[in-house]
Amino acid sequence: MNKANNLNVPAYQRKRSLAAKARKTTTRAKTRKPTRTTRKRPTTSTQGPREMRICGHCDGFYDKIDVAVIKLTSPLRVGDIIIFEKNEGLFEQEIVSMQINRQDVTIAHAGDDIGLKIIMKPKVGTSVYKVI
């Protein structure tokens, strides 16, 4: 009945084992999976009134792919925040990607017809506003 005791282990071996344990815990923390991301919802403003300008008109909407077609009257770029009219009011969304003739673009100019992936159904034929 001779049990191994930590006090009988030489000090240099104990220190090595503690260092090995520390290395193992740091590598586990690095390999954790990221948390699940959720779909972005329309942002609601808690600030006061904001300035917005008409940037185009919503010409169409495709239900199955959730894409709105917008005829621009002023330039837009990826990252801008736009506001759509819908039947019950307004909703806003940040431009994540936009396409012209099925080609991704970062800047669209006045007169272009663009397609935007959106999260709610807009009212067709109404104005689209850009938050300044």
MARPAFI-891768 format. One record per residue (C-alpha): y, z, x; residue in one letter; residue number from 1. Coordinates in pm, 1 decimal, padded with zeros to 6 digits, m for minus. Layout:
// residues N
<mido c2="Y" c3="Z" c1="X" aa="A" i="NUM"/>
...
//
This chain:
// residues 132
<mido c2="00000.0" c3="00000.0" c1="00000.0" aa="M" i="1"/>
<mido c2="00245.1" c3="m00115.1" c1="00256.4" aa="N" i="2"/>
<mido c2="00549.2" c3="m00252.1" c1="00067.6" aa="K" i="3"/>
<mido c2="00816.6" c3="m00459.8" c1="00234.6" aa="A" i="4"/>
<mido c2="01139.1" c3="m00267.0" c1="00244.0" aa="N" i="5"/>
<mido c2="01481.7" c3="m00417.6" c1="00311.1" aa="N" i="6"/>
<mido c2="01553.8" c3="m00140.8" c1="00557.9" aa="L" i="7"/>
<mido c2="01261.6" c3="m00250.6" c1="00776.2" aa="N" i="8"/>
<mido c2="01397.4" c3="m00609.5" c1="00799.5" aa="V" i="9"/>
<mido c2="01616.9" c3="m00669.6" c1="01105.8" aa="P" i="10"/>
<mido c2="01988.7" c3="m00696.7" c1="01033.8" aa="A" i="11"/>
<mido c2="02024.8" c3="m01055.6" c1="01154.2" aa="Y" i="12"/>
<mido c2="01763.5" c3="m01169.6" c1="00899.8" aa="Q" i="13"/>
<mido c2="01929.8" c3="m00981.6" c1="00614.0" aa="R" i="14"/>
<mido c2="02265.4" c3="m01140.1" c1="00688.8" aa="K" i="15"/>
<mido c2="02112.3" c3="m01484.8" c1="00687.9" aa="R" i="16"/>
<mido c2="01954.3" c3="m01432.7" c1="00350.4" aa="S" i="17"/>
<mido c2="02280.5" c3="m01311.9" c1="00198.1" aa="L" i="18"/>
<mido c2="02461.0" c3="m01619.6" c1="00332.2" aa="A" i="19"/>
<mido c2="02188.5" c3="m01844.7" c1="00191.7" aa="A" i="20"/>
<mido c2="02225.3" c3="m01682.6" c1="m00149.5" aa="K" i="21"/>
<mido c2="02601.0" c3="m01744.2" c1="m00138.9" aa="A" i="22"/>
<mido c2="02550.2" c3="m02111.7" c1="m00055.1" aa="R" i="23"/>
<mido c2="02306.8" c3="m02155.5" c1="m00343.2" aa="K" i="24"/>
<mido c2="02547.7" c3="m02013.2" c1="m00600.1" aa="T" i="25"/>
<mido c2="02834.9" c3="m02238.7" c1="m00490.5" aa="T" i="26"/>
<mido c2="02624.3" c3="m02554.4" c1="m00511.2" aa="T" i="27"/>
<mido c2="02514.2" c3="m02466.0" c1="m00862.5" aa="R" i="28"/>
<mido c2="02874.3" c3="m02428.0" c1="m00976.0" aa="A" i="29"/>
<mido c2="02958.7" c3="m02776.2" c1="m00846.3" aa="K" i="30"/>
<mido c2="02674.7" c3="m02946.5" c1="m01032.5" aa="T" i="31"/>
<mido c2="02764.7" c3="m02817.7" c1="m01377.8" aa="R" i="32"/>
<mido c2="02802.3" c3="m03078.5" c1="m01645.6" aa="K" i="33"/>
<mido c2="03152.1" c3="m03126.5" c1="m01787.7" aa="P" i="34"/>
<mido c2="03220.2" c3="m03001.1" c1="m02137.0" aa="T" i="35"/>
<mido c2="03192.8" c3="m03242.0" c1="m02426.7" aa="R" i="36"/>
<mido c2="03508.6" c3="m03427.1" c1="m02513.9" aa="T" i="37"/>
<mido c2="03610.1" c3="m03480.5" c1="m02872.3" aa="T" i="38"/>
<mido c2="03782.1" c3="m03771.2" c1="m03037.1" aa="R" i="39"/>
<mido c2="04157.6" c3="m03752.9" c1="m03017.0" aa="K" i="40"/>
<mido c2="04328.5" c3="m03660.3" c1="m03337.6" aa="R" i="41"/>
<mido c2="04677.4" c3="m03759.2" c1="m03438.8" aa="P" i="42"/>
<mido c2="04928.7" c3="m03532.8" c1="m03274.7" aa="T" i="43"/>
<mido c2="05153.5" c3="m03326.3" c1="m03493.8" aa="T" i="44"/>
<mido c2="05498.3" c3="m03242.1" c1="m03374.7" aa="S" i="45"/>
<mido c2="05613.3" c3="m02880.6" c1="m03368.4" aa="T" i="46"/>
<mido c2="05945.9" c3="m02986.4" c1="m03219.6" aa="Q" i="47"/>
<mido c2="06258.2" c3="m03083.4" c1="m03404.6" aa="G" i="48"/>
<mido c2="06345.9" c3="m03440.0" c1="m03503.1" aa="P" i="49"/>
<mido c2="06264.9" c3="m03713.2" c1="m03252.8" aa="R" i="50"/>
<mido c2="06427.5" c3="m04048.5" c1="m03196.3" aa="E" i="51"/>
<mido c2="06218.9" c3="m04352.5" c1="m03283.1" aa="M" i="52"/>
<mido c2="06284.4" c3="m04723.7" c1="m03286.3" aa="R" i="53"/>
<mido c2="06112.9" c3="m05009.3" c1="m03472.0" aa="I" i="54"/>
<mido c2="05888.6" c3="m05196.2" c1="m03227.6" aa="C" i="55"/>
<mido c2="05697.9" c3="m05425.0" c1="m03465.3" aa="G" i="56"/>
<mido c2="05517.1" c3="m05483.1" c1="m03794.6" aa="H" i="57"/>
<mido c2="05153.9" c3="m05419.9" c1="m03881.6" aa="C" i="58"/>
<mido c2="05012.2" c3="m05760.4" c1="m03979.7" aa="D" i="59"/>
<mido c2="04649.2" c3="m05665.1" c1="m04036.8" aa="G" i="60"/>
<mido c2="04370.7" c3="m05411.1" c1="m04001.3" aa="F" i="61"/>
<mido c2="03999.4" c3="m05455.1" c1="m03932.1" aa="Y" i="62"/>
<mido c2="03795.6" c3="m05172.6" c1="m04089.6" aa="D" i="63"/>
<mido c2="03468.3" c3="m05216.0" c1="m03901.5" aa="K" i="64"/>
<mido c2="03621.8" c3="m05196.8" c1="m03554.1" aa="I" i="65"/>
<mido c2="03931.8" c3="m04985.4" c1="m03641.7" aa="D" i="66"/>
<mido c2="04178.7" c3="m05230.5" c1="m03490.3" aa="V" i="67"/>
<mido c2="04533.2" c3="m05296.6" c1="m03610.5" aa="A" i="68"/>
<mido c2="04715.0" c3="m05624.3" c1="m03543.5" aa="V" i="69"/>
<mido c2="05082.6" c3="m05576.6" c1="m03461.9" aa="I" i="70"/>
<mido c2="05355.8" c3="m05839.9" c1="m03426.1" aa="K" i="71"/>
<mido c2="05599.0" c3="m05694.2" c1="m03170.1" aa="L" i="72"/>
<mido c2="05978.2" c3="m05707.8" c1="m03188.0" aa="T" i="73"/>
<mido c2="06027.6" c3="m05500.5" c1="m02869.2" aa="S" i="74"/>
<mido c2="05813.5" c3="m05440.7" c1="m02559.7" aa="P" i="75"/>
<mido c2="05532.6" c3="m05182.3" c1="m02553.0" aa="L" i="76"/>
<mido c2="05317.9" c3="m05046.1" c1="m02270.7" aa="R" i="77"/>
<mido c2="05006.0" c3="m04834.7" c1="m02237.4" aa="V" i="78"/>
<mido c2="05096.5" c3="m04465.2" c1="m02265.5" aa="G" i="79"/>
<mido c2="05374.0" c3="m04508.6" c1="m02523.8" aa="D" i="80"/>
<mido c2="05353.5" c3="m04309.6" c1="m02846.3" aa="I" i="81"/>
<mido c2="05378.7" c3="m04512.9" c1="m03165.2" aa="I" i="82"/>
<mido c2="05405.9" c3="m04411.6" c1="m03529.5" aa="I" i="83"/>
<mido c2="05236.2" c3="m04597.6" c1="m03814.7" aa="F" i="84"/>
<mido c2="05304.8" c3="m04578.3" c1="m04186.0" aa="E" i="85"/>
<mido c2="05008.4" c3="m04513.5" c1="m04413.2" aa="K" i="86"/>
<mido c2="04972.6" c3="m04457.8" c1="m04786.6" aa="N" i="87"/>
<mido c2="05025.2" c3="m04079.9" c1="m04769.8" aa="E" i="88"/>
<mido c2="05291.2" c3="m04069.2" c1="m04498.0" aa="G" i="89"/>
<mido c2="05302.9" c3="m04128.8" c1="m04122.1" aa="L" i="90"/>
<mido c2="05070.6" c3="m04077.2" c1="m03827.0" aa="F" i="91"/>
<mido c2="05128.6" c3="m04113.7" c1="m03457.3" aa="E" i="92"/>
<mido c2="04906.4" c3="m04214.4" c1="m03171.3" aa="Q" i="93"/>
<mido c2="04930.9" c3="m04277.0" c1="m02799.2" aa="E" i="94"/>
<mido c2="04847.7" c3="m04629.4" c1="m02685.5" aa="I" i="95"/>
<mido c2="04531.1" c3="m04605.5" c1="m02477.8" aa="V" i="96"/>
<mido c2="04447.7" c3="m04975.5" c1="m02463.0" aa="S" i="97"/>
<mido c2="04582.1" c3="m05294.2" c1="m02614.0" aa="M" i="98"/>
<mido c2="04469.0" c3="m05653.1" c1="m02608.2" aa="Q" i="99"/>
<mido c2="04622.6" c3="m05996.3" c1="m02640.3" aa="I" i="100"/>
<mido c2="04367.2" c3="m06269.5" c1="m02718.7" aa="N" i="101"/>
<mido c2="04080.3" c3="m06031.7" c1="m02626.4" aa="R" i="102"/>
<mido c2="04226.0" c3="m05963.3" c1="m02279.8" aa="Q" i="103"/>
<mido c2="04333.4" c3="m05610.1" c1="m02183.7" aa="D" i="104"/>
<mido c2="04702.0" c3="m05580.5" c1="m02095.4" aa="V" i="105"/>
<mido c2="04924.1" c3="m05292.0" c1="m01987.8" aa="T" i="106"/>
<mido c2="05256.6" c3="m05437.8" c1="m02105.9" aa="I" i="107"/>
<mido c2="05322.5" c3="m05650.6" c1="m02414.8" aa="A" i="108"/>
<mido c2="05655.5" c3="m05822.7" c1="m02476.4" aa="H" i="109"/>
<mido c2="05851.7" c3="m05905.4" c1="m02790.8" aa="A" i="110"/>
<mido c2="05693.5" c3="m06184.2" c1="m02995.7" aa="G" i="111"/>
<mido c2="05335.5" c3="m06105.9" c1="m02889.1" aa="D" i="112"/>
<mido c2="05055.9" c3="m06031.6" c1="m03135.8" aa="D" i="113"/>
<mido c2="04853.7" c3="m05737.4" c1="m03002.2" aa="I" i="114"/>
<mido c2="04540.3" c3="m05559.2" c1="m03113.4" aa="G" i="115"/>
<mido c2="04524.9" c3="m05179.2" c1="m03091.9" aa="L" i="116"/>
<mido c2="04230.7" c3="m04946.1" c1="m03144.6" aa="K" i="117"/>
<mido c2="04361.1" c3="m04680.9" c1="m03385.3" aa="I" i="118"/>
<mido c2="04222.4" c3="m04367.9" c1="m03548.6" aa="I" i="119"/>
<mido c2="04349.6" c3="m04403.8" c1="m03907.8" aa="M" i="120"/>
<mido c2="04404.1" c3="m04693.4" c1="m04143.4" aa="K" i="121"/>
<mido c2="04769.9" c3="m04800.4" c1="m04147.2" aa="P" i="122"/>
<mido c2="04947.8" c3="m04962.9" c1="m04437.4" aa="K" i="123"/>
<mido c2="04951.8" c3="m05338.8" c1="m04373.7" aa="V" i="124"/>
<mido c2="05294.5" c3="m05503.8" c1="m04383.4" aa="G" i="125"/>
<mido c2="05492.4" c3="m05194.3" c1="m04282.5" aa="T" i="126"/>
<mido c2="05693.8" c3="m05117.2" c1="m03972.4" aa="S" i="127"/>
<mido c2="05557.5" c3="m04962.7" c1="m03653.4" aa="V" i="128"/>
<mido c2="05785.5" c3="m04724.7" c1="m03462.8" aa="Y" i="129"/>
<mido c2="05800.1" c3="m04627.3" c1="m03094.9" aa="K" i="130"/>
<mido c2="05891.6" c3="m04267.4" c1="m03004.8" aa="V" i="131"/>
<mido c2="06170.7" c3="m04259.5" c1="m02747.3" aa="I" i="132"/>
//
